[in-house]
Amino acid sequence: MPEDKFTDLMLRTLDDHIEAKRAEGLSDTAILERINKIDFTEIFSKMAETVAINTVETLEKTMYERVLEERAQTAEFMARHEQIWGKGFVASEAMYIMVLETVDMYRQYVDDLPAETIEEKQYHLAALRQIHARACQQFLEITYLIKAGFADGAFARWRSMYELSVVADFLINNDESVALAFIESADSDDSWHNWAKAAPYFAGHKGNITFNDIQNKCDLSTDVWRKQYKLANKVVHASPQGTFNRLGAFVDTSVLQAGHSDYGVSLAAEHSAISLAVITASFLTILPYGDGTVHASTIGKWVDIVRKYYYEAEDRCFSEKNEMHATKIDGTVISTDLQTTI
């Protein structure tokens, strides 16, 4: 019989009650008549509430030792995780530092330009500055998620970075009026992308503008990237594919996995590095800036360093599992043959 402690407690309590009544001299018939008058639903509810209160009090007294034990196990996992992916983590963090330093130099360069030069691109600069800052934050969030062993959370976060890269590309390829519309939309309640109606593509467009509408107008959005974005949507949403075939889960689906996993982190690491490189390049090329061209190219090439370290670790430690896992989610092959478009 499966264990059910609370139900067993209820049954033992009832047995004790019956034995007590027998000891008082009541017949089984009389006891049964009394039992039939008892509202067991109310008793069950009250006992459950009492047991829950007592359990909370006990757990509160022991929570520190329980959590410290869990933290020790997590620390042990993190040490193993670092051994597997450590070079990749360093490459990602180095890229983050590299991008921040590059953008700071760009800021200083822009600050020294004549006002009339900046004015020609003021709305592009304002929009892309915020988009780029947000992308940097998301890249760092992804890095921390993969360092903690949360591949699905990291890949779900990359979905937002991809959307930012598409919006940045759309803005760069349109004039200042579109960038201004994007900025002004920040103070509206519009949950669509109707700011894009300022672009010639959508002149006279009826109805709301969707992200897919914008994506269709961007050269950045290739078939390969669309497949990866579709995959990320399944990971983000409550889809059966993303639920039963999580990126961080091992092939053995008979084991329900929750918490940290040292598997599947390379996909989010690679994709986020590419997206950050693309968005950074868009920002650095708003105004003529020779150093910016060099920096953008350098950052783009650094993506290959990031890719190298993560996929070397994956091949070394998970090659057999990775082959079995490659087509799990909706038959979508998790491809690493992606290019940094700069």
SEMARSE-827122 format. One record per residue (C-alpha): residue number from 1; residue in one letter; x, y, z. Coordinates in pm, whole numbers, plus 50000, padded with zeros to 5 digits. Layout:
<torza zake="NUM" sekol="A" u="X" v="Y" w="Z"/>
...
//
This chain:
<torza zake="1" sekol="M" u="50000" v="50000" w="50000"/>
<torza zake="2" sekol="P" u="50131" v="50348" w="49920"/>
<torza zake="3" sekol="E" u="50214" v="50565" w="50218"/>
<torza zake="4" sekol="D" u="49967" v="50839" w="50315"/>
<torza zake="5" sekol="K" u="50059" v="50956" w="50662"/>
<torza zake="6" sekol="F" u="49768" v="51192" w="50713"/>
<torza zake="7" sekol="T" u="49504" v="50938" w="50607"/>
<torza zake="8" sekol="D" u="49672" v="50678" w="50829"/>
<torza zake="9" sekol="L" u="49653" v="50926" w="51118"/>
<torza zake="10" sekol="M" u="49282" v="50976" w="51054"/>
<torza zake="11" sekol="L" u="49218" v="50601" w="51046"/>
<torza zake="12" sekol="R" u="49419" v="50543" w="51365"/>
<torza zake="13" sekol="T" u="49226" v="50823" w="51537"/>
<torza zake="14" sekol="L" u="48898" v="50663" w="51432"/>
<torza zake="15" sekol="D" u="49015" v="50320" w="51552"/>
<torza zake="16" sekol="D" u="49111" v="50469" w="51890"/>
<torza zake="17" sekol="H" u="48768" v="50634" w="51911"/>
<torza zake="18" sekol="I" u="48594" v="50303" w="51837"/>
<torza zake="19" sekol="E" u="48802" v="50115" w="52094"/>
<torza zake="20" sekol="A" u="48731" v="50380" w="52356"/>
<torza zake="21" sekol="K" u="48355" v="50347" w="52297"/>
<torza zake="22" sekol="R" u="48377" v="49968" w="52317"/>
<torza zake="23" sekol="A" u="48558" v="50003" w="52649"/>
<torza zake="24" sekol="E" u="48264" v="50214" w="52768"/>
<torza zake="25" sekol="G" u="48038" v="49917" w="52691"/>
<torza zake="26" sekol="L" u="47877" v="50040" w="52369"/>
<torza zake="27" sekol="S" u="47784" v="49777" w="52114"/>
<torza zake="28" sekol="D" u="47924" v="49787" w="51761"/>
<torza zake="29" sekol="T" u="47577" v="49874" w="51633"/>
<torza zake="30" sekol="A" u="47553" v="50173" w="51864"/>
<torza zake="31" sekol="I" u="47905" v="50282" w="51772"/>
<torza zake="32" sekol="L" u="47824" v="50256" w="51402"/>
<torza zake="33" sekol="E" u="47512" v="50469" w="51449"/>
<torza zake="34" sekol="R" u="47720" v="50739" w="51618"/>
<torza zake="35" sekol="I" u="47989" v="50724" w="51348"/>
<torza zake="36" sekol="N" u="47726" v="50772" w="51076"/>
<torza zake="37" sekol="K" u="47628" v="51101" w="51238"/>
<torza zake="38" sekol="I" u="47984" v="51239" w="51234"/>
<torza zake="39" sekol="D" u="48072" v="51501" w="50970"/>
<torza zake="40" sekol="F" u="48404" v="51353" w="50861"/>
<torza zake="41" sekol="T" u="48454" v="51622" w="50599"/>
<torza zake="42" sekol="E" u="48467" v="51891" w="50866"/>
<torza zake="43" sekol="I" u="48687" v="51680" w="51093"/>
<torza zake="44" sekol="F" u="48923" v="51602" w="50805"/>
<torza zake="45" sekol="S" u="48950" v="51973" w="50720"/>
<torza zake="46" sekol="K" u="49014" v="52080" w="51080"/>
<torza zake="47" sekol="M" u="49275" v="51809" w="51135"/>
<torza zake="48" sekol="A" u="49448" v="51898" w="50809"/>
<torza zake="49" sekol="E" u="49462" v="52261" w="50918"/>
<torza zake="50" sekol="T" u="49604" v="52165" w="51259"/>
<torza zake="51" sekol="V" u="49867" v="51937" w="51107"/>
<torza zake="52" sekol="A" u="49964" v="52208" w="50854"/>
<torza zake="53" sekol="I" u="50008" v="52466" w="51132"/>
<torza zake="54" sekol="N" u="50224" v="52226" w="51334"/>
<torza zake="55" sekol="T" u="50427" v="52138" w="51025"/>
<torza zake="56" sekol="V" u="50494" v="52505" w="50946"/>
<torza zake="57" sekol="E" u="50614" v="52562" w="51305"/>
<torza zake="58" sekol="T" u="50849" v="52264" w="51281"/>
<torza zake="59" sekol="L" u="50982" v="52368" w="50940"/>
<torza zake="60" sekol="E" u="51042" v="52723" w="51060"/>
<torza zake="61" sekol="K" u="51256" v="52590" w="51344"/>
<torza zake="62" sekol="T" u="51461" v="52370" w="51111"/>
<torza zake="63" sekol="M" u="51470" v="52584" w="50796"/>
<torza zake="64" sekol="Y" u="51827" v="52708" w="50843"/>
<torza zake="65" sekol="E" u="51981" v="52362" w="50871"/>
<torza zake="66" sekol="R" u="51768" v="52235" w="50580"/>
<torza zake="67" sekol="V" u="51864" v="52529" w="50358"/>
<torza zake="68" sekol="L" u="52232" v="52513" w="50453"/>
<torza zake="69" sekol="E" u="52234" v="52147" w="50357"/>
<torza zake="70" sekol="E" u="52076" v="52235" w="50022"/>
<torza zake="71" sekol="R" u="52327" v="52516" w="49971"/>
<torza zake="72" sekol="A" u="52611" v="52273" w="50031"/>
<torza zake="73" sekol="Q" u="52471" v="52044" w="49761"/>
<torza zake="74" sekol="T" u="52433" v="52342" w="49527"/>
<torza zake="75" sekol="A" u="52793" v="52448" w="49593"/>
<torza zake="76" sekol="E" u="52906" v="52096" w="49507"/>
<torza zake="77" sekol="F" u="52710" v="52114" w="49180"/>
<torza zake="78" sekol="M" u="52852" v="52459" w="49097"/>
<torza zake="79" sekol="A" u="53205" v="52331" w="49144"/>
<torza zake="80" sekol="R" u="53143" v="52042" w="48902"/>
<torza zake="81" sekol="H" u="52961" v="52275" w="48663"/>
<torza zake="82" sekol="E" u="53257" v="52514" w="48662"/>
<torza zake="83" sekol="Q" u="53494" v="52229" w="48583"/>
<torza zake="84" sekol="I" u="53292" v="52142" w="48273"/>
<torza zake="85" sekol="W" u="53205" v="52485" w="48138"/>
<torza zake="86" sekol="G" u="53454" v="52717" w="48313"/>
<torza zake="87" sekol="K" u="53638" v="52835" w="48000"/>
<torza zake="88" sekol="G" u="53306" v="52914" w="47833"/>
<torza zake="89" sekol="F" u="53187" v="53114" w="48132"/>
<torza zake="90" sekol="V" u="53508" v="53318" w="48128"/>
<torza zake="91" sekol="A" u="53470" v="53379" w="47753"/>
<torza zake="92" sekol="S" u="53114" v="53507" w="47807"/>
<torza zake="93" sekol="E" u="53214" v="53732" w="48093"/>
<torza zake="94" sekol="A" u="53512" v="53864" w="47896"/>
<torza zake="95" sekol="M" u="53277" v="53950" w="47611"/>
<torza zake="96" sekol="Y" u="53051" v="54142" w="47848"/>
<torza zake="97" sekol="I" u="53348" v="54346" w="47976"/>
<torza zake="98" sekol="M" u="53473" v="54399" w="47621"/>
<torza zake="99" sekol="V" u="53136" v="54533" w="47506"/>
<torza zake="100" sekol="L" u="53102" v="54771" w="47802"/>
<torza zake="101" sekol="E" u="53451" v="54912" w="47746"/>
<torza zake="102" sekol="T" u="53382" v="54955" w="47374"/>
<torza zake="103" sekol="V" u="53055" v="55137" w="47431"/>
<torza zake="104" sekol="D" u="53216" v="55365" w="47689"/>
<torza zake="105" sekol="M" u="53479" v="55466" w="47431"/>
<torza zake="106" sekol="Y" u="53200" v="55524" w="47179"/>
<torza zake="107" sekol="R" u="53015" v="55743" w="47429"/>
<torza zake="108" sekol="Q" u="53323" v="55957" w="47480"/>
<torza zake="109" sekol="Y" u="53369" v="55987" w="47103"/>
<torza zake="110" sekol="V" u="53006" v="56092" w="47051"/>
<torza zake="111" sekol="D" u="53023" v="56345" w="47336"/>
<torza zake="112" sekol="D" u="53309" v="56523" w="47158"/>
<torza zake="113" sekol="L" u="53130" v="56548" w="46823"/>
<torza zake="114" sekol="P" u="52976" v="56877" w="46703"/>
<torza zake="115" sekol="A" u="52615" v="56919" w="46814"/>
<torza zake="116" sekol="E" u="52487" v="56937" w="46456"/>
<torza zake="117" sekol="T" u="52643" v="56597" w="46376"/>
<torza zake="118" sekol="I" u="52475" v="56434" w="46673"/>
<torza zake="119" sekol="E" u="52146" v="56608" w="46600"/>
<torza zake="120" sekol="E" u="52120" v="56431" w="46264"/>
<torza zake="121" sekol="K" u="52106" v="56095" w="46444"/>
<torza zake="122" sekol="Q" u="51988" v="56196" w="46790"/>
<torza zake="123" sekol="Y" u="51681" v="55967" w="46796"/>
<torza zake="124" sekol="H" u="51869" v="55669" w="46659"/>
<torza zake="125" sekol="L" u="52134" v="55724" w="46927"/>
<torza zake="126" sekol="A" u="51875" v="55759" w="47203"/>
<torza zake="127" sekol="A" u="51680" v="55450" w="47097"/>
<torza zake="128" sekol="L" u="51981" v="55224" w="47032"/>
<torza zake="129" sekol="R" u="52154" v="55338" w="47352"/>
<torza zake="130" sekol="Q" u="51862" v="55205" w="47556"/>
<torza zake="131" sekol="I" u="51821" v="54891" w="47345"/>
<torza zake="132" sekol="H" u="52191" v="54815" w="47376"/>
<torza zake="133" sekol="A" u="52193" v="54872" w="47753"/>
<torza zake="134" sekol="R" u="51897" v="54639" w="47789"/>
<torza zake="135" sekol="A" u="52069" v="54377" w="47572"/>
<torza zake="136" sekol="C" u="52383" v="54397" w="47789"/>
<torza zake="137" sekol="Q" u="52176" v="54339" w="48101"/>
<torza zake="138" sekol="Q" u="51998" v="54044" w="47943"/>
<torza zake="139" sekol="F" u="52329" v="53897" w="47827"/>
<torza zake="140" sekol="L" u="52458" v="53915" w="48183"/>
<torza zake="141" sekol="E" u="52135" v="53757" w="48313"/>
<torza zake="142" sekol="I" u="52179" v="53473" w="48063"/>
<torza zake="143" sekol="T" u="52540" v="53427" w="48170"/>
<torza zake="144" sekol="Y" u="52436" v="53396" w="48533"/>
<torza zake="145" sekol="L" u="52159" v="53152" w="48444"/>
<torza zake="146" sekol="I" u="52391" v="52922" w="48252"/>
<torza zake="147" sekol="K" u="52651" v="52946" w="48530"/>
<torza zake="148" sekol="A" u="52380" v="52827" w="48769"/>
<torza zake="149" sekol="G" u="52277" v="52544" w="48538"/>
<torza zake="150" sekol="F" u="51945" v="52678" w="48408"/>
<torza zake="151" sekol="A" u="51965" v="52619" w="48032"/>
<torza zake="152" sekol="D" u="51594" v="52663" w="47964"/>
<torza zake="153" sekol="G" u="51571" v="52987" w="48160"/>
<torza zake="154" sekol="A" u="51876" v="53121" w="47977"/>
<torza zake="155" sekol="F" u="51738" v="53026" w="47636"/>
<torza zake="156" sekol="A" u="51401" v="53178" w="47722"/>
<torza zake="157" sekol="R" u="51585" v="53499" w="47813"/>
<torza zake="158" sekol="W" u="51767" v="53491" w="47481"/>
<torza zake="159" sekol="R" u="51429" v="53515" w="47308"/>
<torza zake="160" sekol="S" u="51405" v="53875" w="47429"/>
<torza zake="161" sekol="M" u="51759" v="53949" w="47307"/>
<torza zake="162" sekol="Y" u="51667" v="53821" w="46962"/>
<torza zake="163" sekol="E" u="51363" v="54047" w="46955"/>
<torza zake="164" sekol="L" u="51582" v="54344" w="47053"/>
<torza zake="165" sekol="S" u="51824" v="54262" w="46770"/>
<torza zake="166" sekol="V" u="51538" v="54259" w="46519"/>
<torza zake="167" sekol="V" u="51399" v="54590" w="46647"/>
<torza zake="168" sekol="A" u="51749" v="54746" w="46642"/>
<torza zake="169" sekol="D" u="51799" v="54629" w="46284"/>
<torza zake="170" sekol="F" u="51460" v="54769" w="46184"/>
<torza zake="171" sekol="L" u="51535" v="55107" w="46340"/>
<torza zake="172" sekol="I" u="51881" v="55133" w="46182"/>
<torza zake="173" sekol="N" u="51733" v="55068" w="45838"/>
<torza zake="174" sekol="N" u="51473" v="55344" w="45875"/>
<torza zake="175" sekol="D" u="51498" v="55718" w="45925"/>
<torza zake="176" sekol="E" u="51487" v="55929" w="46239"/>
<torza zake="177" sekol="S" u="51106" v="55956" w="46240"/>
<torza zake="178" sekol="V" u="51077" v="55582" w="46312"/>
<torza zake="179" sekol="A" u="51330" v="55601" w="46595"/>
<torza zake="180" sekol="L" u="51137" v="55899" w="46738"/>
<torza zake="181" sekol="A" u="50810" v="55704" w="46717"/>
<torza zake="182" sekol="F" u="50977" v="55415" w="46902"/>
<torza zake="183" sekol="I" u="51092" v="55648" w="47181"/>
<torza zake="184" sekol="E" u="50758" v="55826" w="47214"/>
<torza zake="185" sekol="S" u="50576" v="55493" w="47232"/>
<torza zake="186" sekol="A" u="50750" v="55427" w="47563"/>
<torza zake="187" sekol="D" u="50495" v="55650" w="47737"/>
<torza zake="188" sekol="S" u="50193" v="55486" w="47574"/>
<torza zake="189" sekol="D" u="49981" v="55185" w="47668"/>
<torza zake="190" sekol="D" u="50030" v="55030" w="47325"/>
<torza zake="191" sekol="S" u="50129" v="54666" w="47371"/>
<torza zake="192" sekol="W" u="50175" v="54620" w="46996"/>
<torza zake="193" sekol="H" u="50445" v="54764" w="46769"/>
<torza zake="194" sekol="N" u="50237" v="55039" w="46613"/>
<torza zake="195" sekol="W" u="50528" v="55283" w="46639"/>
<torza zake="196" sekol="A" u="50655" v="55102" w="46329"/>
<torza zake="197" sekol="K" u="50374" v="55259" w="46125"/>
<torza zake="198" sekol="A" u="50606" v="55557" w="46090"/>
<torza zake="199" sekol="A" u="50813" v="55343" w="45850"/>
<torza zake="200" sekol="P" u="50735" v="55350" w="45476"/>
<torza zake="201" sekol="Y" u="50686" v="54971" w="45481"/>
<torza zake="202" sekol="F" u="50368" v="55009" w="45684"/>
<torza zake="203" sekol="A" u="50221" v="55319" w="45525"/>
<torza zake="204" sekol="G" u="49844" v="55275" w="45526"/>
<torza zake="205" sekol="H" u="49871" v="54950" w="45723"/>
<torza zake="206" sekol="K" u="49538" v="54860" w="45879"/>
<torza zake="207" sekol="G" u="49529" v="54694" w="46217"/>
<torza zake="208" sekol="N" u="49807" v="54649" w="46471"/>
<torza zake="209" sekol="I" u="50172" v="54586" w="46387"/>
<torza zake="210" sekol="T" u="50308" v="54261" w="46530"/>
<torza zake="211" sekol="F" u="50664" v="54160" w="46599"/>
<torza zake="212" sekol="N" u="50637" v="53917" w="46309"/>
<torza zake="213" sekol="D" u="50548" v="54207" w="46079"/>
<torza zake="214" sekol="I" u="50871" v="54381" w="46178"/>
<torza zake="215" sekol="Q" u="51068" v="54059" w="46156"/>
<torza zake="216" sekol="N" u="50950" v="54011" w="45798"/>
<torza zake="217" sekol="K" u="51110" v="54343" w="45703"/>
<torza zake="218" sekol="C" u="51453" v="54259" w="45846"/>
<torza zake="219" sekol="D" u="51739" v="54093" w="45658"/>
<torza zake="220" sekol="L" u="51867" v="53976" w="45996"/>
<torza zake="221" sekol="S" u="51574" v="53738" w="46030"/>
<torza zake="222" sekol="T" u="51691" v="53436" w="45827"/>
<torza zake="223" sekol="D" u="51518" v="53099" w="45817"/>
<torza zake="224" sekol="V" u="51775" v="52959" w="46058"/>
<torza zake="225" sekol="W" u="51715" v="53236" w="46311"/>
<torza zake="226" sekol="R" u="51340" v="53201" w="46276"/>
<torza zake="227" sekol="K" u="51368" v="52832" w="46365"/>
<torza zake="228" sekol="Q" u="51574" v="52917" w="46672"/>
<torza zake="229" sekol="Y" u="51322" v="53185" w="46772"/>
<torza zake="230" sekol="K" u="51039" v="52936" w="46726"/>
<torza zake="231" sekol="L" u="51227" v="52695" w="46950"/>
<torza zake="232" sekol="A" u="51272" v="52968" w="47213"/>
<torza zake="233" sekol="N" u="50897" v="53038" w="47204"/>
<torza zake="234" sekol="K" u="50830" v="52675" w="47292"/>
<torza zake="235" sekol="V" u="51076" v="52697" w="47580"/>
<torza zake="236" sekol="V" u="50915" v="53019" w="47710"/>
<torza zake="237" sekol="H" u="50550" v="52919" w="47683"/>
<torza zake="238" sekol="A" u="50358" v="52635" w="47844"/>
<torza zake="239" sekol="S" u="50393" v="52419" w="47534"/>
<torza zake="240" sekol="P" u="50399" v="52039" w="47553"/>
<torza zake="241" sekol="Q" u="50724" v="52041" w="47356"/>
<torza zake="242" sekol="G" u="50900" v="52274" w="47597"/>
<torza zake="243" sekol="T" u="50751" v="52092" w="47895"/>
<torza zake="244" sekol="F" u="50844" v="51735" w="47805"/>
<torza zake="245" sekol="N" u="51167" v="51812" w="47616"/>
<torza zake="246" sekol="R" u="51351" v="52071" w="47819"/>
<torza zake="247" sekol="L" u="51696" v="52174" w="47703"/>
<torza zake="248" sekol="G" u="51853" v="52114" w="48043"/>
<torza zake="249" sekol="A" u="51695" v="51772" w="48090"/>
<torza zake="250" sekol="F" u="51884" v="51453" w="48021"/>
<torza zake="251" sekol="V" u="51762" v="51208" w="47759"/>
<torza zake="252" sekol="D" u="51610" v="50974" w="48019"/>
<torza zake="253" sekol="T" u="51262" v="51126" w="48044"/>
<torza zake="254" sekol="S" u="51158" v="50873" w="48308"/>
<torza zake="255" sekol="V" u="51345" v="51090" w="48559"/>
<torza zake="256" sekol="L" u="51164" v="51413" w="48641"/>
<torza zake="257" sekol="Q" u="51431" v="51678" w="48665"/>
<torza zake="258" sekol="A" u="51401" v="52006" w="48852"/>
<torza zake="259" sekol="G" u="51669" v="52248" w="48960"/>
<torza zake="260" sekol="H" u="52028" v="52283" w="48841"/>
<torza zake="261" sekol="S" u="52154" v="52090" w="48540"/>
<torza zake="262" sekol="D" u="52498" v="52088" w="48379"/>
<torza zake="263" sekol="Y" u="52347" v="52002" w="48042"/>
<torza zake="264" sekol="G" u="52232" v="52211" w="47747"/>
<torza zake="265" sekol="V" u="52381" v="52551" w="47833"/>
<torza zake="266" sekol="S" u="52585" v="52600" w="47514"/>
<torza zake="267" sekol="L" u="52286" v="52696" w="47299"/>
<torza zake="268" sekol="A" u="52191" v="53002" w="47506"/>
<torza zake="269" sekol="A" u="52556" v="53098" w="47550"/>
<torza zake="270" sekol="E" u="52620" v="53097" w="47176"/>
<torza zake="271" sekol="H" u="52295" v="53266" w="47072"/>
<torza zake="272" sekol="S" u="52321" v="53542" w="47332"/>
<torza zake="273" sekol="A" u="52679" v="53618" w="47226"/>
<torza zake="274" sekol="I" u="52571" v="53649" w="46863"/>
<torza zake="275" sekol="S" u="52276" v="53873" w="46950"/>
<torza zake="276" sekol="L" u="52490" v="54098" w="47169"/>
<torza zake="277" sekol="A" u="52746" v="54129" w="46889"/>
<torza zake="278" sekol="V" u="52476" v="54218" w="46637"/>
<torza zake="279" sekol="I" u="52311" v="54480" w="46860"/>
<torza zake="280" sekol="T" u="52648" v="54629" w="46953"/>
<torza zake="281" sekol="A" u="52742" v="54659" w="46585"/>
<torza zake="282" sekol="S" u="52411" v="54834" w="46513"/>
<torza zake="283" sekol="F" u="52480" v="55085" w="46789"/>
<torza zake="284" sekol="L" u="52842" v="55151" w="46695"/>
<torza zake="285" sekol="T" u="52764" v="55222" w="46331"/>
<torza zake="286" sekol="I" u="52499" v="55491" w="46379"/>
<torza zake="287" sekol="L" u="52766" v="55759" w="46330"/>
<torza zake="288" sekol="P" u="53087" v="55731" w="46125"/>
<torza zake="289" sekol="Y" u="53343" v="55589" w="46368"/>
<torza zake="290" sekol="G" u="53647" v="55399" w="46242"/>
<torza zake="291" sekol="D" u="53734" v="55256" w="46582"/>
<torza zake="292" sekol="G" u="53374" v="55141" w="46614"/>
<torza zake="293" sekol="T" u="53403" v="54939" w="46295"/>
<torza zake="294" sekol="V" u="53715" v="54768" w="46431"/>
<torza zake="295" sekol="H" u="53554" v="54708" w="46770"/>
<torza zake="296" sekol="A" u="53238" v="54566" w="46612"/>
<torza zake="297" sekol="S" u="53446" v="54328" w="46401"/>
<torza zake="298" sekol="T" u="53653" v="54227" w="46704"/>
<torza zake="299" sekol="I" u="53343" v="54153" w="46910"/>
<torza zake="300" sekol="G" u="53195" v="53957" w="46619"/>
<torza zake="301" sekol="K" u="53508" v="53744" w="46600"/>
<torza zake="302" sekol="W" u="53500" v="53692" w="46976"/>
<torza zake="303" sekol="V" u="53172" v="53505" w="46926"/>
<torza zake="304" sekol="D" u="53383" v="53231" w="46767"/>
<torza zake="305" sekol="I" u="53587" v="53213" w="47088"/>
<torza zake="306" sekol="V" u="53270" v="53181" w="47295"/>
<torza zake="307" sekol="R" u="53135" v="52914" w="47060"/>
<torza zake="308" sekol="K" u="53465" v="52723" w="47063"/>
<torza zake="309" sekol="Y" u="53488" v="52686" w="47440"/>
<torza zake="310" sekol="Y" u="53126" v="52589" w="47496"/>
<torza zake="311" sekol="Y" u="53104" v="52334" w="47217"/>
<torza zake="312" sekol="E" u="53442" v="52184" w="47301"/>
<torza zake="313" sekol="A" u="53312" v="52125" w="47653"/>
<torza zake="314" sekol="E" u="52985" v="51985" w="47521"/>
<torza zake="315" sekol="D" u="53161" v="51747" w="47281"/>
<torza zake="316" sekol="R" u="53400" v="51638" w="47554"/>
<torza zake="317" sekol="C" u="53137" v="51569" w="47820"/>
<torza zake="318" sekol="F" u="52802" v="51527" w="47648"/>
<torza zake="319" sekol="S" u="52859" v="51425" w="47287"/>
<torza zake="320" sekol="E" u="52653" v="51104" w="47311"/>
<torza zake="321" sekol="K" u="52367" v="51272" w="47496"/>
<torza zake="322" sekol="N" u="52378" v="51570" w="47264"/>
<torza zake="323" sekol="E" u="52332" v="51353" w="46952"/>
<torza zake="324" sekol="M" u="52022" v="51198" w="47107"/>
<torza zake="325" sekol="H" u="51890" v="51533" w="47226"/>
<torza zake="326" sekol="A" u="51949" v="51728" w="46904"/>
<torza zake="327" sekol="T" u="51605" v="51680" w="46749"/>
<torza zake="328" sekol="K" u="51391" v="51651" w="47059"/>
<torza zake="329" sekol="I" u="51188" v="51970" w="47058"/>
<torza zake="330" sekol="D" u="50928" v="51963" w="46785"/>
<torza zake="331" sekol="G" u="51176" v="51797" w="46550"/>
<torza zake="332" sekol="T" u="51375" v="52121" w="46539"/>
<torza zake="333" sekol="V" u="51746" v="52053" w="46503"/>
<torza zake="334" sekol="I" u="51942" v="52265" w="46747"/>
<torza zake="335" sekol="S" u="52187" v="52398" w="46492"/>
<torza zake="336" sekol="T" u="52516" v="52565" w="46578"/>
<torza zake="337" sekol="D" u="52575" v="52671" w="46217"/>
<torza zake="338" sekol="L" u="52477" v="53032" w="46280"/>
<torza zake="339" sekol="Q" u="52654" v="53338" w="46151"/>
<torza zake="340" sekol="T" u="52724" v="53666" w="46327"/>
<torza zake="341" sekol="T" u="52573" v="53924" w="46094"/>
<torza zake="342" sekol="I" u="52770" v="54246" w="46133"/>
//
